Amino acid sequence: MLLFIAVIFSCSSQKNVLNSWMGMPKQKLILSWGPPIRTADDGNGGEILIYAKRTYVQQYGWNWWDYKMMYANNEGTLYHWRTSREHVPPTEVVVSFR
């Protein structure tokens, strides 16, 4: 039960952190988090800043990539975020437009 509560709190905390960036300039995010590992077109004149962290689960031999994708409009203001966990590296991850 405690593990479940910890997971829920962690997810909730991450959502609060990501939500706090909405409306902020992307340059402020880059100064705080560093440059993204990759960028992509958001399909609307802006861009998607892709941050990735590799996780290896030795017990199962799995490689995971935890992604945070921050969407910036054409004025450089952050307006949306998305997270995902994928087996594919950043060069192969498929980016969606919201």
Biopython code that builds the backbone (N, CA, C, O; Angstrom):
import numpy as np
from Bio.PDB.StructureBuilder import StructureBuilder

atoms = [
    (1, "MET", "N", (0.821, -1.199, 0.000)),
    (1, "MET", "CA", (0.000, 0.000, 0.000)),
    (1, "MET", "C", (0.869, 1.270, 0.000)),
    (1, "MET", "O", (0.579, 2.233, -0.708)),
    (2, "LEU", "N", (1.940, 1.249, 0.808)),
    (2, "LEU", "CA", (2.816, 2.422, 0.848)),
    (2, "LEU", "C", (3.482, 2.676, -0.495)),
    (2, "LEU", "O", (3.656, 3.826, -0.899)),
    (3, "LEU", "N", (3.853, 1.603, -1.187)),
    (3, "LEU", "CA", (4.455, 1.754, -2.510)),
    (3, "LEU", "C", (3.472, 2.416, -3.466)),
    (3, "LEU", "O", (3.854, 3.296, -4.237)),
    (4, "PHE", "N", (2.213, 2.002, -3.423)),
    (4, "PHE", "CA", (1.176, 2.587, -4.270)),
    (4, "PHE", "C", (1.039, 4.079, -3.984)),
    (4, "PHE", "O", (0.959, 4.886, -4.911)),
    (5, "ILE", "N", (1.012, 4.441, -2.727)),
    (5, "ILE", "CA", (0.893, 5.860, -2.338)),
    (5, "ILE", "C", (2.113, 6.638, -2.821)),
    (5, "ILE", "O", (1.981, 7.764, -3.299)),
    (6, "ALA", "N", (3.301, 6.042, -2.698)),
    (6, "ALA", "CA", (4.524, 6.712, -3.155)),
    (6, "ALA", "C", (4.495, 6.944, -4.657)),
    (6, "ALA", "O", (4.896, 8.007, -5.131)),
    (7, "VAL", "N", (4.021, 5.952, -5.409)),
    (7, "VAL", "CA", (3.935, 6.084, -6.869)),
    (7, "VAL", "C", (2.939, 7.172, -7.241)),
    (7, "VAL", "O", (3.224, 7.999, -8.107)),
    (8, "ILE", "N", (1.786, 7.184, -6.604)),
    (8, "ILE", "CA", (0.765, 8.210, -6.881)),
    (8, "ILE", "C", (1.309, 9.591, -6.546)),
    (8, "ILE", "O", (1.130, 10.530, -7.321)),
    (9, "PHE", "N", (1.971, 9.727, -5.399)),
    (9, "PHE", "CA", (2.527, 11.023, -5.006)),
    (9, "PHE", "C", (3.586, 11.475, -5.997)),
    (9, "PHE", "O", (3.629, 12.648, -6.369)),
    (10, "SER", "N", (4.442, 10.554, -6.429)),
    (10, "SER", "CA", (5.489, 10.872, -7.388)),
    (10, "SER", "C", (4.899, 11.373, -8.705)),
    (10, "SER", "O", (5.363, 12.370, -9.259)),
    (11, "CYS", "N", (3.874, 10.677, -9.204)),
    (11, "CYS", "CA", (3.221, 11.089, -10.451)),
    (11, "CYS", "C", (2.568, 12.452, -10.295)),
    (11, "CYS", "O", (2.664, 13.303, -11.179)),
    (12, "SER", "N", (1.908, 12.650, -9.174)),
    (12, "SER", "CA", (1.239, 13.919, -8.910)),
    (12, "SER", "C", (2.261, 15.046, -8.817)),
    (12, "SER", "O", (2.043, 16.137, -9.345)),
    (13, "SER", "N", (3.365, 14.781, -8.151)),
    (13, "SER", "CA", (4.417, 15.774, -8.009)),
    (13, "SER", "C", (5.014, 16.133, -9.365)),
    (13, "SER", "O", (5.261, 17.307, -9.642)),
    (14, "GLN", "N", (5.249, 15.123, -10.221)),
    (14, "GLN", "CA", (5.793, 15.376, -11.557)),
    (14, "GLN", "C", (4.818, 16.225, -12.372)),
    (14, "GLN", "O", (5.237, 17.144, -13.076)),
    (15, "LYS", "N", (3.535, 15.926, -12.282)),
    (15, "LYS", "CA", (2.538, 16.718, -13.011)),
    (15, "LYS", "C", (2.569, 18.169, -12.554)),
    (15, "LYS", "O", (2.475, 19.082, -13.375)),
    (16, "ASN", "N", (2.701, 18.387, -11.247)),
    (16, "ASN", "CA", (2.759, 19.751, -10.730)),
    (16, "ASN", "C", (3.981, 20.494, -11.254)),
    (16, "ASN", "O", (3.896, 21.666, -11.620)),
    (17, "VAL", "N", (5.124, 19.800, -11.289)),
    (17, "VAL", "CA", (6.349, 20.423, -11.790)),
    (17, "VAL", "C", (6.191, 20.774, -13.268)),
    (17, "VAL", "O", (6.510, 21.889, -13.680)),
    (18, "LEU", "N", (5.699, 19.827, -14.064)),
    (18, "LEU", "CA", (5.543, 20.083, -15.500)),
    (18, "LEU", "C", (4.492, 21.155, -15.754)),
    (18, "LEU", "O", (4.674, 22.004, -16.627)),
    (19, "ASN", "N", (3.407, 21.129, -15.008)),
    (19, "ASN", "CA", (2.379, 22.168, -15.155)),
    (19, "ASN", "C", (2.928, 23.554, -14.809)),
    (19, "ASN", "O", (2.503, 24.551, -15.392)),
    (20, "SER", "N", (3.860, 23.620, -13.873)),
    (20, "SER", "CA", (4.410, 24.920, -13.470)),
    (20, "SER", "C", (5.194, 25.596, -14.595)),
    (20, "SER", "O", (5.412, 26.807, -14.561)),
    (21, "TRP", "N", (5.618, 24.815, -15.593)),
    (21, "TRP", "CA", (6.347, 25.385, -16.721)),
    (21, "TRP", "C", (5.434, 25.969, -17.793)),
    (21, "TRP", "O", (5.900, 26.714, -18.655)),
    (22, "MET", "N", (4.169, 25.652, -17.756)),
    (22, "MET", "CA", (3.263, 26.142, -18.796)),
    (22, "MET", "C", (3.168, 27.669, -18.732)),
    (22, "MET", "O", (2.983, 28.259, -17.667)),
    (23, "GLY", "N", (3.303, 28.292, -19.919)),
    (23, "GLY", "CA", (3.279, 29.752, -20.025)),
    (23, "GLY", "C", (4.648, 30.397, -19.864)),
    (23, "GLY", "O", (4.793, 31.609, -20.029)),
    (24, "MET", "N", (5.651, 29.587, -19.541)),
    (24, "MET", "CA", (7.006, 30.103, -19.356)),
    (24, "MET", "C", (7.753, 30.068, -20.693)),
    (24, "MET", "O", (7.403, 29.286, -21.576)),
    (25, "PRO", "N", (8.777, 30.909, -20.844)),
    (25, "PRO", "CA", (9.588, 30.871, -22.074)),
    (25, "PRO", "C", (10.445, 29.607, -22.133)),
    (25, "PRO", "O", (10.975, 29.157, -21.118)),
    (26, "LYS", "N", (10.572, 29.052, -23.316)),
    (26, "LYS", "CA", (11.374, 27.825, -23.474)),
    (26, "LYS", "C", (12.822, 28.064, -23.079)),
    (26, "LYS", "O", (13.485, 27.144, -22.601)),
    (27, "GLN", "N", (13.327, 29.278, -23.267)),
    (27, "GLN", "CA", (14.715, 29.582, -22.906)),
    (27, "GLN", "C", (14.945, 29.410, -21.405)),
    (27, "GLN", "O", (16.025, 28.996, -20.983)),
    (28, "LYS", "N", (13.942, 29.725, -20.613)),
    (28, "LYS", "CA", (14.055, 29.541, -19.171)),
    (28, "LYS", "C", (14.150, 28.050, -18.831)),
    (28, "LYS", "O", (14.915, 27.657, -17.951)),
    (29, "LEU", "N", (13.371, 27.228, -19.532)),
    (29, "LEU", "CA", (13.432, 25.774, -19.350)),
    (29, "LEU", "C", (14.821, 25.251, -19.722)),
    (29, "LEU", "O", (15.402, 24.452, -18.989)),
    (30, "ILE", "N", (15.347, 25.702, -20.856)),
    (30, "ILE", "CA", (16.660, 25.255, -21.317)),
    (30, "ILE", "C", (17.748, 25.671, -20.327)),
    (30, "ILE", "O", (18.681, 24.909, -20.075)),
    (31, "LEU", "N", (17.634, 26.849, -19.777)),
    (31, "LEU", "CA", (18.614, 27.286, -18.769)),
    (31, "LEU", "C", (18.540, 26.418, -17.515)),
    (31, "LEU", "O", (19.558, 26.179, -16.866)),
    (32, "SER", "N", (17.351, 25.949, -17.175)),
    (32, "SER", "CA", (17.158, 25.131, -15.984)),
    (32, "SER", "C", (17.502, 23.657, -16.217)),
    (32, "SER", "O", (18.213, 23.054, -15.413)),
    (33, "TRP", "N", (17.002, 23.076, -17.310)),
    (33, "TRP", "CA", (17.152, 21.641, -17.576)),
    (33, "TRP", "C", (18.336, 21.324, -18.483)),
    (33, "TRP", "O", (18.754, 20.169, -18.570)),
    (34, "GLY", "N", (18.873, 22.316, -19.147)),
    (34, "GLY", "CA", (19.910, 22.080, -20.140)),
    (34, "GLY", "C", (19.278, 21.912, -21.510)),
    (34, "GLY", "O", (18.054, 21.897, -21.635)),
    (35, "PRO", "N", (20.102, 21.787, -22.530)),
    (35, "PRO", "CA", (19.549, 21.639, -23.884)),
    (35, "PRO", "C", (18.828, 20.301, -24.041)),
    (35, "PRO", "O", (19.234, 19.302, -23.446)),
    (36, "PRO", "N", (17.770, 20.280, -24.832)),
    (36, "PRO", "CA", (17.075, 19.005, -25.065)),
    (36, "PRO", "C", (17.959, 18.060, -25.870)),
    (36, "PRO", "O", (18.864, 18.492, -26.584)),
    (37, "ILE", "N", (17.687, 16.788, -25.745)),
    (37, "ILE", "CA", (18.443, 15.781, -26.484)),
    (37, "ILE", "C", (18.093, 15.823, -27.976)),
    (37, "ILE", "O", (18.871, 15.398, -28.830)),
    (38, "ARG", "N", (16.899, 16.348, -28.257)),
    (38, "ARG", "CA", (16.419, 16.444, -29.639)),
    (38, "ARG", "C", (15.253, 17.424, -29.665)),
    (38, "ARG", "O", (14.594, 17.638, -28.648)),
    (39, "THR", "N", (15.001, 18.015, -30.819)),
    (39, "THR", "CA", (13.806, 18.835, -31.012)),
    (39, "THR", "C", (13.060, 18.314, -32.233)),
    (39, "THR", "O", (13.626, 17.631, -33.087)),
    (40, "ALA", "N", (11.780, 18.652, -32.292)),
    (40, "ALA", "CA", (10.942, 18.265, -33.427)),
    (40, "ALA", "C", (9.940, 19.381, -33.680)),
    (40, "ALA", "O", (9.667, 20.193, -32.796)),
    (41, "ASP", "N", (9.405, 19.415, -34.866)),
    (41, "ASP", "CA", (8.369, 20.376, -35.246)),
    (41, "ASP", "C", (7.064, 19.987, -34.570)),
    (41, "ASP", "O", (6.713, 18.807, -34.538)),
    (42, "ASP", "N", (6.341, 20.960, -34.029)),
    (42, "ASP", "CA", (5.059, 20.643, -33.378)),
    (42, "ASP", "C", (3.885, 20.644, -34.352)),
    (42, "ASP", "O", (2.744, 20.415, -33.948)),
    (43, "GLY", "N", (4.156, 20.901, -35.636)),
    (43, "GLY", "CA", (3.101, 20.894, -36.647)),
    (43, "GLY", "C", (2.280, 22.165, -36.674)),
    (43, "GLY", "O", (1.300, 22.263, -37.414)),
    (44, "ASN", "N", (2.680, 23.148, -35.861)),
    (44, "ASN", "CA", (1.904, 24.385, -35.766)),
    (44, "ASN", "C", (2.819, 25.609, -35.738)),
    (44, "ASN", "O", (2.419, 26.671, -35.262)),
    (45, "GLY", "N", (4.038, 25.465, -36.242)),
    (45, "GLY", "CA", (4.974, 26.585, -36.260)),
    (45, "GLY", "C", (5.869, 26.658, -35.038)),
    (45, "GLY", "O", (6.759, 27.507, -34.982)),
    (46, "GLY", "N", (5.661, 25.800, -34.069)),
    (46, "GLY", "CA", (6.492, 25.772, -32.865)),
    (46, "GLY", "C", (7.385, 24.548, -32.871)),
    (46, "GLY", "O", (7.656, 23.966, -33.922)),
    (47, "GLU", "N", (7.838, 24.164, -31.691)),
    (47, "GLU", "CA", (8.707, 22.997, -31.616)),
    (47, "GLU", "C", (8.443, 22.191, -30.355)),
    (47, "GLU", "O", (7.811, 22.659, -29.408)),
    (48, "ILE", "N", (8.943, 20.976, -30.376)),
    (48, "ILE", "CA", (8.863, 20.078, -29.234)),
    (48, "ILE", "C", (10.278, 19.852, -28.740)),
    (48, "ILE", "O", (11.139, 19.398, -29.493)),
    (49, "LEU", "N", (10.519, 20.167, -27.482)),
    (49, "LEU", "CA", (11.816, 19.935, -26.864)),
    (49, "LEU", "C", (11.756, 18.571, -26.191)),
    (49, "LEU", "O", (10.922, 18.345, -25.315)),
    (50, "ILE", "N", (12.630, 17.669, -26.594)),
    (50, "ILE", "CA", (12.584, 16.286, -26.120)),
    (50, "ILE", "C", (13.736, 16.043, -25.150)),
    (50, "ILE", "O", (14.911, 16.174, -25.494)),
    (51, "TYR", "N", (13.359, 15.686, -23.930)),
    (51, "TYR", "CA", (14.318, 15.318, -22.892)),
    (51, "TYR", "C", (14.156, 13.830, -22.625)),
    (51, "TYR", "O", (13.034, 13.326, -22.571)),
    (52, "ALA", "N", (15.277, 13.119, -22.456)),
    (52, "ALA", "CA", (15.214, 11.673, -22.274)),
    (52, "ALA", "C", (16.207, 11.230, -21.213)),
    (52, "ALA", "O", (17.302, 11.777, -21.086)),
    (53, "LYS", "N", (15.792, 10.225, -20.456)),
    (53, "LYS", "CA", (16.662, 9.611, -19.460)),
    (53, "LYS", "C", (16.609, 8.101, -19.663)),
    (53, "LYS", "O", (15.533, 7.504, -19.683)),
    (54, "ARG", "N", (17.766, 7.501, -19.811)),
    (54, "ARG", "CA", (17.840, 6.052, -20.027)),
    (54, "ARG", "C", (17.829, 5.320, -18.691)),
    (54, "ARG", "O", (18.536, 5.696, -17.756)),
    (55, "THR", "N", (17.018, 4.273, -18.617)),
    (55, "THR", "CA", (16.928, 3.438, -17.428)),
    (55, "THR", "C", (17.173, 1.995, -17.844)),
    (55, "THR", "O", (16.611, 1.514, -18.828)),
    (56, "TYR", "N", (18.006, 1.326, -17.094)),
    (56, "TYR", "CA", (18.297, -0.080, -17.383)),
    (56, "TYR", "C", (17.845, -0.921, -16.199)),
    (56, "TYR", "O", (18.246, -0.664, -15.064)),
    (57, "VAL", "N", (17.006, -1.930, -16.458)),
    (57, "VAL", "CA", (16.548, -2.849, -15.429)),
    (57, "VAL", "C", (17.355, -4.134, -15.589)),
    (57, "VAL", "O", (17.048, -4.973, -16.436)),
    (58, "GLN", "N", (18.388, -4.275, -14.765)),
    (58, "GLN", "CA", (19.332, -5.379, -14.918)),
    (58, "GLN", "C", (18.658, -6.737, -14.751)),
    (58, "GLN", "O", (18.993, -7.685, -15.461)),
    (59, "GLN", "N", (17.719, -6.838, -13.827)),
    (59, "GLN", "CA", (17.059, -8.118, -13.563)),
    (59, "GLN", "C", (16.431, -8.701, -14.825)),
    (59, "GLN", "O", (16.453, -9.914, -15.033)),
    (60, "TYR", "N", (15.872, -7.834, -15.662)),
    (60, "TYR", "CA", (15.188, -8.293, -16.870)),
    (60, "TYR", "C", (15.958, -7.994, -18.151)),
    (60, "TYR", "O", (15.575, -8.450, -19.229)),
    (61, "GLY", "N", (17.036, -7.232, -18.036)),
    (61, "GLY", "CA", (17.814, -6.871, -19.215)),
    (61, "GLY", "C", (17.105, -5.875, -20.116)),
    (61, "GLY", "O", (17.337, -5.848, -21.324)),
    (62, "TRP", "N", (16.245, -5.062, -19.532)),
    (62, "TRP", "CA", (15.466, -4.092, -20.308)),
    (62, "TRP", "C", (16.138, -2.731, -20.317)),
    (62, "TRP", "O", (16.702, -2.295, -19.313)),
    (63, "ASN", "N", (16.071, -2.080, -21.439)),
    (63, "ASN", "CA", (16.442, -0.671, -21.562)),
    (63, "ASN", "C", (15.173, 0.131, -21.767)),
    (63, "ASN", "O", (14.381, -0.170, -22.661)),
    (64, "TRP", "N", (14.978, 1.129, -20.964)),
    (64, "TRP", "CA", (13.841, 2.033, -21.107)),
    (64, "TRP", "C", (14.360, 3.445, -21.278)),
    (64, "TRP", "O", (15.433, 3.795, -20.786)),
    (65, "TRP", "N", (13.601, 4.232, -21.966)),
    (65, "TRP", "CA", (13.855, 5.670, -22.056)),
    (65, "TRP", "C", (12.633, 6.373, -21.494)),
    (65, "TRP", "O", (11.517, 6.151, -21.966)),
    (66, "ASP", "N", (12.830, 7.214, -20.495)),
    (66, "ASP", "CA", (11.761, 8.040, -19.941)),
    (66, "ASP", "C", (11.841, 9.402, -20.621)),
    (66, "ASP", "O", (12.852, 10.099, -20.532)),
    (67, "TYR", "N", (10.764, 9.765, -21.296)),
    (67, "TYR", "CA", (10.729, 11.005, -22.071)),
    (67, "TYR", "C", (9.850, 12.055, -21.424)),
    (67, "TYR", "O", (8.790, 11.760, -20.871)),
    (68, "LYS", "N", (10.320, 13.292, -21.508)),
    (68, "LYS", "CA", (9.517, 14.475, -21.203)),
    (68, "LYS", "C", (9.569, 15.314, -22.478)),
    (68, "LYS", "O", (10.648, 15.681, -22.943)),
    (69, "MET", "N", (8.413, 15.611, -23.030)),
    (69, "MET", "CA", (8.339, 16.407, -24.250)),
    (69, "MET", "C", (7.613, 17.706, -23.916)),
    (69, "MET", "O", (6.462, 17.701, -23.480)),
    (70, "MET", "N", (8.302, 18.797, -24.129)),
    (70, "MET", "CA", (7.774, 20.114, -23.815)),
    (70, "MET", "C", (7.496, 20.861, -25.123)),
    (70, "MET", "O", (8.394, 21.051, -25.942)),
    (71, "TYR", "N", (6.263, 21.273, -25.303)),
    (71, "TYR", "CA", (5.810, 21.912, -26.532)),
    (71, "TYR", "C", (5.882, 23.435, -26.370)),
    (71, "TYR", "O", (5.360, 23.994, -25.405)),
    (72, "ALA", "N", (6.538, 24.090, -27.330)),
    (72, "ALA", "CA", (6.655, 25.548, -27.332)),
    (72, "ALA", "C", (6.019, 26.086, -28.610)),
    (72, "ALA", "O", (6.230, 25.541, -29.693)),
    (73, "ASN", "N", (5.237, 27.160, -28.479)),
    (73, "ASN", "CA", (4.614, 27.757, -29.662)),
    (73, "ASN", "C", (5.639, 28.568, -30.447)),
    (73, "ASN", "O", (6.813, 28.613, -30.080)),
    (74, "ASN", "N", (5.197, 29.202, -31.520)),
    (74, "ASN", "CA", (6.124, 29.930, -32.396)),
    (74, "ASN", "C", (6.727, 31.165, -31.729)),
    (74, "ASN", "O", (7.676, 31.747, -32.253)),
    (75, "GLU", "N", (6.194, 31.567, -30.593)),
    (75, "GLU", "CA", (6.764, 32.688, -29.837)),
    (75, "GLU", "C", (7.719, 32.200, -28.748)),
    (75, "GLU", "O", (8.304, 33.007, -28.026)),
    (76, "GLY", "N", (7.879, 30.859, -28.629)),
    (76, "GLY", "CA", (8.790, 30.305, -27.642)),
    (76, "GLY", "C", (8.196, 30.109, -26.263)),
    (76, "GLY", "O", (8.927, 29.939, -25.288)),
    (77, "THR", "N", (6.867, 30.130, -26.171)),
    (77, "THR", "CA", (6.186, 29.943, -24.892)),
    (77, "THR", "C", (5.722, 28.493, -24.768)),
    (77, "THR", "O", (5.119, 27.944, -25.690)),
    (78, "LEU", "N", (6.006, 27.888, -23.635)),
    (78, "LEU", "CA", (5.601, 26.499, -23.393)),
    (78, "LEU", "C", (4.093, 26.423, -23.192)),
    (78, "LEU", "O", (3.523, 27.186, -22.412)),
    (79, "TYR", "N", (3.449, 25.496, -23.903)),
    (79, "TYR", "CA", (1.993, 25.408, -23.838)),
    (79, "TYR", "C", (1.456, 24.006, -23.577)),
    (79, "TYR", "O", (0.260, 23.856, -23.322)),
    (80, "HIS", "N", (2.288, 22.984, -23.630)),
    (80, "HIS", "CA", (1.810, 21.609, -23.443)),
    (80, "HIS", "C", (3.000, 20.732, -23.086)),
    (80, "HIS", "O", (4.134, 21.036, -23.455)),
    (81, "TRP", "N", (2.743, 19.651, -22.374)),
    (81, "TRP", "CA", (3.785, 18.673, -22.079)),
    (81, "TRP", "C", (3.215, 17.275, -22.213)),
    (81, "TRP", "O", (2.004, 17.063, -22.166)),
    (82, "ARG", "N", (4.131, 16.326, -22.382)),
    (82, "ARG", "CA", (3.748, 14.919, -22.476)),
    (82, "ARG", "C", (4.917, 14.087, -21.975)),
    (82, "ARG", "O", (6.077, 14.419, -22.217)),
    (83, "THR", "N", (4.603, 13.007, -21.277)),
    (83, "THR", "CA", (5.638, 12.073, -20.846)),
    (83, "THR", "C", (5.332, 10.706, -21.435)),
    (83, "THR", "O", (4.183, 10.383, -21.733)),
    (84, "SER", "N", (6.372, 9.917, -21.594)),
    (84, "SER", "CA", (6.177, 8.537, -22.045)),
    (84, "SER", "C", (7.393, 7.713, -21.653)),
    (84, "SER", "O", (8.456, 8.251, -21.343)),
    (85, "ARG", "N", (7.217, 6.412, -21.674)),
    (85, "ARG", "CA", (8.314, 5.473, -21.444)),
    (85, "ARG", "C", (8.346, 4.553, -22.648)),
    (85, "ARG", "O", (7.352, 3.909, -22.982)),
    (86, "GLU", "N", (9.505, 4.501, -23.297)),
    (86, "GLU", "CA", (9.650, 3.751, -24.544)),
    (86, "GLU", "C", (10.895, 2.876, -24.498)),
    (86, "GLU", "O", (11.822, 3.139, -23.732)),
    (87, "HIS", "N", (10.907, 1.840, -25.321)),
    (87, "HIS", "CA", (12.102, 1.016, -25.491)),
    (87, "HIS", "C", (13.037, 1.601, -26.546)),
    (87, "HIS", "O", (14.187, 1.175, -26.651)),
    (88, "VAL", "N", (12.568, 2.558, -27.317)),
    (88, "VAL", "CA", (13.366, 3.101, -28.424)),
    (88, "VAL", "C", (14.170, 4.319, -27.970)),
    (88, "VAL", "O", (13.705, 5.098, -27.138)),
    (89, "PRO", "N", (15.377, 4.481, -28.519)),
    (89, "PRO", "CA", (16.205, 5.632, -28.165)),
    (89, "PRO", "C", (15.661, 6.925, -28.780)),
    (89, "PRO", "O", (14.801, 6.888, -29.660)),
    (90, "PRO", "N", (16.165, 8.053, -28.315)),
    (90, "PRO", "CA", (15.651, 9.358, -28.786)),
    (90, "PRO", "C", (15.703, 9.565, -30.295)),
    (90, "PRO", "O", (14.850, 10.256, -30.851)),
    (91, "THR", "N", (16.689, 8.976, -30.965)),
    (91, "THR", "CA", (16.776, 9.152, -32.414)),
    (91, "THR", "C", (15.652, 8.448, -33.148)),
    (91, "THR", "O", (15.378, 8.764, -34.306)),
    (92, "GLU", "N", (14.985, 7.481, -32.483)),
    (92, "GLU", "CA", (13.929, 6.709, -33.130)),
    (92, "GLU", "C", (12.538, 6.942, -32.558)),
    (92, "GLU", "O", (11.553, 6.447, -33.105)),
    (93, "VAL", "N", (12.448, 7.686, -31.469)),
    (93, "VAL", "CA", (11.139, 7.871, -30.837)),
    (93, "VAL", "C", (10.203, 8.662, -31.764)),
    (93, "VAL", "O", (10.615, 9.630, -32.403)),
    (94, "VAL", "N", (8.968, 8.239, -31.820)),
    (94, "VAL", "CA", (7.963, 8.915, -32.639)),
    (94, "VAL", "C", (7.335, 10.033, -31.813)),
    (94, "VAL", "O", (6.852, 9.808, -30.703)),
    (95, "VAL", "N", (7.352, 11.226, -32.369)),
    (95, "VAL", "CA", (6.818, 12.391, -31.687)),
    (95, "VAL", "C", (5.451, 12.709, -32.267)),
    (95, "VAL", "O", (5.277, 12.748, -33.485)),
    (96, "SER", "N", (4.480, 12.937, -31.387)),
    (96, "SER", "CA", (3.139, 13.259, -31.861)),
    (96, "SER", "C", (2.821, 14.722, -31.615)),
    (96, "SER", "O", (3.424, 15.373, -30.762)),
    (97, "PHE", "N", (1.885, 15.214, -32.361)),
    (97, "PHE", "CA", (1.422, 16.590, -32.212)),
    (97, "PHE", "C", (0.217, 16.598, -31.295)),
    (97, "PHE", "O", (-0.925, 16.637, -31.753)),
    (98, "ARG", "N", (0.474, 16.562, -30.014)),
    (98, "ARG", "CA", (-0.567, 16.585, -28.963)),
    (98, "ARG", "C", (-1.483, 15.454, -29.166)),
    (98, "ARG", "O", (-2.430, 15.281, -28.398)),
]
sb = StructureBuilder()
sb.init_structure("model")
sb.init_model(0)
sb.init_chain("A")
sb.init_seg("    ")
for serial, (resi, resn, name, xyz) in enumerate(atoms, 1):
    if name == "N":
        sb.init_residue(resn, " ", resi, " ")
    sb.init_atom(name, np.array(xyz, "f"), 0.0, 1.0, " ", f" {name:<3s}", serial, name[0])
structure = sb.get_structure()
